[in-house]
Amino acid sequence: MIVVNIYFSSMLVFNFIKSKHKKQVLELINKRDLSRYVRKRCGNRTVNICYNFLSSKDQIKMNRDFKNHNYNTDILTFDVSNNDCELTGDVYISIKQVRKNAKRYQVSLKDEINRVLIHGFLHLSGFNDETKNEKKEMRKQEDKFLNYLKKRCSTWNMCDNHY
């Protein structure tokens, strides 16, 4: 297994199992604004988030091993923070599942990948999505981030290569 590491800030790291995922993902996200948003939400806490993009096969294995679910999921999040002064965790993302979700919910891949990135961050920040009310609040927070990104780039759908 080859892992391609991309460090774009001291607090966020992206790992890609497949180099084709690297190109696809990096064309769809705004690294600078994601970092700014996370920093803004975290205040003085130390932040270390590792986003890992896996194959469906690896994601299913992790979902089975850690959640006892034998199916693919778009995201798995593991909080490894040692105290309240830090936000540290690993986020595992299946690009294949994110693509399926984008089609299912009839949204752009760009919106869906950014939603999943912030979803992992929100889990690490203490948000859950087990109940109907938790899911509603999680979606509200995700939408807040997507609106933040869209305001930062008024030509949202046209600025894929701007970053």
Buried (B, 14 or more C-beta within 10 A) or exposed (E): EEEBEBEBBEBBBBBBBBEEBBEBBBEBBBBEBBBBBBBEBBEEBBBBBBBBBBBBEBBBEBBEEEEEEEEBBBBBBBEEBEEEEBBBBBBBBBBBBBBBBBEEEEEEBBBBBBBBBBBBBBBBBEBEBEEEEEEEBBEEBBEEBBEBBBEBBEEBEEBBEEB
